[in-house]
Amino acid sequence: MKRISTFLLLILFSGQLFAQEDDALIPSDTSYWLKEIGGGLNLNQAAFSGNWQGGGVNSIALGFYLNGRANYAKDKWSWDNTMDFIYGVVKNKGEEGRKSNDRIFLDSKIGYKINDKWNYFFSVNFLSQFAPGYNFPEGEDKVLISKFVNPAYLTTSLGIEYKPNDEFSLRMSPFSPRWTFVSDTDLYLNVPQNYGVEIGETVRTEWLAFSLLADYNKKLSENLSLMIRYQMYANYETLAFDAIDHRLDFGLTAKVSNLVNVSLTSLMIYDLDQDSEIQFSQGLALGIAFKRGNFPEKK
């Protein structure tokens, strides 16, 4: 399964974010490319003396994020690539360290323009996580419930896209096969639903499905940016209101200085193959950040 993620990384970003010129070859025309990469490191720490009467616990939290875009457009053709990596850990005194955030998102889309607002498109989307995840039952040993490529989702989509401006896009695909990977065949012992993959198997294939992806990126002010991404997936064979998968990513970033920013991120997931209730995570961080690229600033 590691080969699958490596293959995707090579397809999406090889030679595009950091292209090097070779004097022995005829240089290619890169004027049709817009590229950007940004990231940051966040550190939060709290400490209390032994006689501190206000209550509290010593803790330390560390997180990082890395985002990249490489978009090509010429005539009626376009090729848009997105990479979002987030990972964080927290350690409280007297407790084992545990994840506070963990996300791998890779997306690549080829489009053909119909008119100024509509495109045909074909896309490949990959979702997973970096590190093992655990439940921590009180008074018991931690229980492994997820890890890299356990689960992972590879979704392909063919359809039409509505893109009225550079800030918003909406993809609708009536044909969207998806592969769910669970490489550890013993994981079902801790996760009985096994993320929808049949027990003893490592892959579940869903051929007939509809998918939707809405993406909104807005620069609210000179130092404040908003990102909202909504994904929906509906399998025609098991179509029911409560069987439709939903995922909502939210990010708000405030720039304090050229190297320091404050970020608020949240993620909501509804997927019956994972849990019958809505899952929610949220993080607030202050840290150093960087961004490089030739994308025009959005007003």
C-alpha positions as CSV (number, residue, x, y, z in Angstrom):
1,M,0.0,0.0,0.0
2,K,2.9,2.3,0.6
3,R,3.6,2.0,-3.2
4,I,0.2,3.3,-3.9
5,S,0.7,6.6,-2.0
6,T,4.2,7.0,-3.4
7,F,2.9,6.5,-6.9
8,L,0.3,9.2,-6.3
9,L,2.8,11.6,-5.0
10,L,5.0,11.1,-8.0
11,I,2.0,11.7,-10.4
12,L,0.7,14.8,-8.6
13,F,3.8,16.7,-7.8
14,S,6.9,15.3,-9.5
15,G,8.9,18.1,-11.1
16,Q,6.1,20.7,-10.7
17,L,6.6,22.3,-7.3
18,F,10.4,22.4,-7.6
19,A,11.4,22.1,-11.2
20,Q,15.1,22.2,-12.0
21,E,16.5,23.4,-15.4
22,D,18.7,21.2,-17.4
23,D,21.1,23.1,-19.7
24,A,21.6,20.1,-21.9
25,L,17.9,20.1,-22.8
26,I,15.7,22.6,-24.5
27,P,14.0,24.5,-21.6
28,S,10.3,24.0,-21.4
29,D,7.8,26.9,-21.3
30,T,6.7,27.3,-17.6
31,S,4.8,30.5,-18.1
32,Y,1.5,28.5,-17.9
33,W,2.2,27.3,-14.4
34,L,1.2,28.8,-11.0
35,K,3.0,27.2,-8.1
36,E,2.8,27.7,-4.3
37,I,4.1,25.9,-1.3
38,G,3.6,26.9,2.4
39,G,3.9,25.4,5.8
40,G,4.4,26.0,9.4
41,L,5.4,24.7,12.8
42,N,3.3,25.3,16.0
43,L,4.5,24.7,19.6
44,N,2.2,25.1,22.6
45,Q,3.5,24.5,26.2
46,A,2.1,24.9,29.7
47,A,3.8,24.4,33.1
48,F,2.7,24.8,36.7
49,S,4.6,24.8,40.0
50,G,3.8,22.0,42.4
51,N,1.9,24.4,44.7
52,W,-0.1,26.0,42.0
53,Q,-3.7,26.4,43.4
54,G,-5.5,27.4,40.2
55,G,-5.4,23.9,38.7
56,G,-3.8,22.7,35.5
57,V,-1.5,20.1,34.1
58,N,1.9,20.4,32.5
59,S,1.6,19.8,28.8
60,I,3.4,20.3,25.5
61,A,2.0,20.2,21.9
62,L,3.7,20.2,18.6
63,G,2.2,20.4,15.1
64,F,3.1,21.1,11.5
65,Y,1.3,21.6,8.3
66,L,2.5,21.7,4.6
67,N,0.3,22.9,1.7
68,G,1.2,22.9,-1.9
69,R,-0.4,23.8,-5.2
70,A,0.8,23.5,-8.8
71,N,-1.7,24.5,-11.5
72,Y,-1.3,24.6,-15.3
73,A,-3.6,26.3,-17.7
74,K,-3.3,26.7,-21.5
75,D,-6.0,27.3,-24.0
76,K,-9.0,25.1,-22.9
77,W,-6.9,22.7,-20.9
78,S,-6.0,22.9,-17.2
79,W,-4.3,20.6,-14.6
80,D,-4.7,21.5,-10.9
81,N,-2.8,19.8,-8.1
82,T,-3.3,20.2,-4.4
83,M,-1.4,18.8,-1.4
84,D,-2.5,19.3,2.3
85,F,-0.5,17.6,5.1
86,I,-1.3,18.2,8.8
87,Y,0.1,16.4,11.8
88,G,0.2,17.2,15.5
89,V,0.9,15.5,18.8
90,V,0.2,16.5,22.5
91,K,1.7,15.2,25.7
92,N,0.1,15.8,29.1
93,K,1.9,15.0,32.3
94,G,1.1,11.5,33.4
95,E,-0.3,10.5,30.1
96,E,1.0,8.9,26.9
97,G,1.5,11.2,24.0
98,R,-1.3,11.1,21.4
99,K,-2.2,12.7,18.1
100,S,-4.0,16.0,18.0
101,N,-4.2,16.1,14.2
102,D,-3.3,13.9,11.3
103,R,-4.3,14.3,7.6
104,I,-3.0,13.5,4.2
105,F,-5.0,15.0,1.3
106,L,-3.8,14.8,-2.3
107,D,-5.9,15.9,-5.3
108,S,-5.2,16.1,-9.0
109,K,-7.7,17.3,-11.6
110,I,-7.5,17.6,-15.4
111,G,-10.1,20.0,-16.9
112,Y,-11.3,21.0,-20.4
113,K,-13.2,24.3,-20.6
114,I,-16.7,24.4,-21.9
115,N,-17.2,28.1,-21.3
116,D,-16.1,30.8,-18.8
117,K,-17.7,29.0,-15.9
118,W,-18.0,25.3,-16.7
119,N,-15.5,22.6,-17.4
120,Y,-15.4,18.9,-18.0
121,F,-13.0,17.2,-15.6
122,F,-11.4,14.0,-14.5
123,S,-9.8,13.8,-11.0
124,V,-7.9,11.5,-8.6
125,N,-8.2,12.1,-4.9
126,F,-6.3,10.4,-2.1
127,L,-7.1,10.6,1.7
128,S,-5.2,8.9,4.6
129,Q,-3.1,9.6,7.7
130,F,0.5,9.5,8.7
131,A,0.7,7.7,12.0
132,P,-1.2,5.1,14.2
133,G,-4.3,6.2,16.0
134,Y,-5.4,4.8,19.3
135,N,-8.3,4.7,21.7
136,F,-7.3,5.2,25.4
137,P,-9.8,3.3,27.6
138,E,-9.6,4.4,31.2
139,G,-7.5,2.0,33.2
140,E,-6.6,-0.2,30.2
141,D,-4.0,-0.4,27.5
142,K,-4.4,1.7,24.5
143,V,-6.1,0.1,21.5
144,L,-4.9,0.6,17.9
145,I,-7.8,1.7,15.6
146,S,-6.0,3.2,12.6
147,K,-2.7,3.9,10.9
148,F,-1.1,4.8,7.6
149,V,-3.3,3.4,4.8
150,N,-5.6,2.0,7.4
151,P,-7.9,3.3,6.2
152,A,-7.0,5.1,2.9
153,Y,-9.4,6.3,0.2
154,L,-8.6,6.6,-3.5
155,T,-11.4,8.2,-5.5
156,T,-11.6,8.9,-9.2
157,S,-14.2,11.2,-10.6
158,L,-15.5,12.1,-14.1
159,G,-18.0,14.9,-14.5
160,I,-18.5,18.6,-14.8
161,E,-17.2,21.5,-12.7
162,Y,-18.7,24.9,-12.0
163,K,-15.9,27.5,-11.4
164,P,-17.3,31.1,-11.6
165,N,-14.0,32.6,-10.2
166,D,-10.7,31.8,-8.6
167,E,-12.2,31.5,-5.2
168,F,-14.9,28.9,-5.6
169,S,-15.3,25.6,-7.5
170,L,-17.9,22.9,-7.4
171,R,-17.3,19.4,-8.9
172,M,-20.2,17.0,-9.7
173,S,-19.4,13.5,-10.8
174,P,-22.1,10.9,-11.6
175,F,-19.4,8.3,-12.1
176,S,-17.0,8.1,-9.2
177,P,-15.3,4.8,-8.4
178,R,-13.7,4.6,-5.0
179,W,-11.2,2.1,-3.4
180,T,-11.0,1.8,0.4
181,F,-7.8,0.3,1.7
182,V,-7.2,-1.5,5.0
183,S,-3.9,-3.2,4.7
184,D,-3.9,-4.7,8.2
185,T,-6.1,-7.7,8.1
186,D,-6.2,-7.9,11.9
187,L,-7.5,-4.4,12.5
188,Y,-11.1,-5.6,12.5
189,L,-10.4,-7.1,16.0
190,N,-10.4,-3.5,17.3
191,V,-12.6,-1.9,14.6
192,P,-15.4,-4.5,13.9
193,Q,-16.8,-2.5,10.9
194,N,-13.3,-2.5,9.4
195,Y,-14.0,0.8,7.6
196,G,-16.4,-1.0,5.2
197,V,-13.8,-3.5,3.9
198,E,-14.8,-7.1,4.1
199,I,-13.1,-9.1,6.8
200,G,-10.0,-10.8,5.4
201,E,-9.8,-8.5,2.5
202,T,-7.6,-5.4,2.1
203,V,-9.6,-3.4,-0.5
204,R,-13.2,-2.5,-1.0
205,T,-14.2,-1.3,-4.5
206,E,-17.3,0.9,-5.1
207,W,-17.8,1.3,-8.9
208,L,-21.2,3.0,-9.1
209,A,-21.3,6.2,-7.1
210,F,-21.9,9.9,-7.2
211,S,-19.4,12.4,-5.7
212,L,-19.4,16.1,-5.1
213,L,-16.5,18.4,-4.0
214,A,-17.0,22.1,-3.2
215,D,-13.9,24.2,-2.5
216,Y,-13.8,27.8,-1.3
217,N,-10.7,29.9,-0.7
218,K,-11.1,33.5,0.3
219,K,-8.7,36.2,1.4
220,L,-11.0,38.0,3.9
221,S,-8.5,40.8,4.5
222,E,-4.8,41.6,4.1
223,N,-3.9,39.3,6.9
224,L,-6.9,36.9,7.2
225,S,-7.6,33.9,4.9
226,L,-10.4,31.3,4.9
227,M,-10.6,27.8,3.5
228,I,-13.7,25.6,3.3
229,R,-13.8,22.2,1.6
230,Y,-16.8,20.0,1.5
231,Q,-16.9,16.4,0.0
232,M,-19.9,14.1,-0.4
233,Y,-19.9,10.5,-1.6
234,A,-23.0,8.4,-2.4
235,N,-22.9,4.8,-3.5
236,Y,-25.9,4.0,-5.8
237,E,-26.0,0.4,-4.7
238,T,-26.6,1.3,-1.0
239,L,-28.2,4.7,-1.6
240,A,-30.0,5.9,1.5
241,F,-30.0,9.3,3.3
242,D,-28.0,8.0,6.3
243,A,-25.6,6.1,4.1
244,I,-24.2,9.2,2.3
245,D,-20.6,10.1,3.4
246,H,-19.9,13.7,4.2
247,R,-16.6,15.5,5.0
248,L,-16.1,19.1,5.9
249,D,-12.7,20.8,6.3
250,F,-12.4,24.3,7.7
251,G,-9.3,26.5,8.1
252,L,-8.9,30.1,9.2
253,T,-5.4,31.7,9.2
254,A,-4.5,35.1,10.6
255,K,-1.1,36.5,9.7
256,V,0.6,38.2,12.6
257,S,3.9,38.9,10.8
258,N,5.9,37.6,7.9
259,L,6.9,34.6,9.9
260,V,4.2,34.2,12.6
261,N,0.5,33.3,12.2
262,V,-2.5,32.0,14.1
263,S,-4.5,29.2,12.6
264,L,-7.8,27.6,13.5
265,T,-8.6,24.2,11.8
266,S,-11.5,21.8,12.1
267,L,-12.7,18.6,10.5
268,M,-16.2,17.0,10.6
269,I,-16.8,13.5,9.2
270,Y,-20.0,11.5,8.8
271,D,-19.3,7.9,7.5
272,L,-21.3,4.9,8.6
273,D,-18.3,2.7,7.8
274,Q,-16.4,4.5,10.6
275,D,-19.1,5.5,13.1
276,S,-22.8,6.1,13.3
277,E,-22.3,9.6,14.8
278,I,-20.7,12.7,13.4
279,Q,-16.9,12.9,14.1
280,F,-15.4,16.3,14.9
281,S,-11.9,17.6,15.6
282,Q,-10.6,21.1,16.1
283,G,-7.2,22.8,16.7
284,L,-6.0,26.3,17.5
285,A,-2.3,27.1,17.1
286,L,0.2,29.9,17.0
287,G,3.5,29.3,15.2
288,I,6.0,30.2,12.5
289,A,5.0,29.9,8.9
290,F,6.3,30.3,5.4
291,K,4.9,30.6,1.9
292,R,6.6,30.7,-1.5
293,G,5.2,30.8,-5.0
294,N,3.8,32.8,-7.9
295,F,0.1,32.6,-7.2
296,P,-1.5,36.1,-7.4
297,E,-2.8,37.5,-4.1
298,K,-6.6,37.2,-3.8
299,K,-8.4,40.3,-2.7
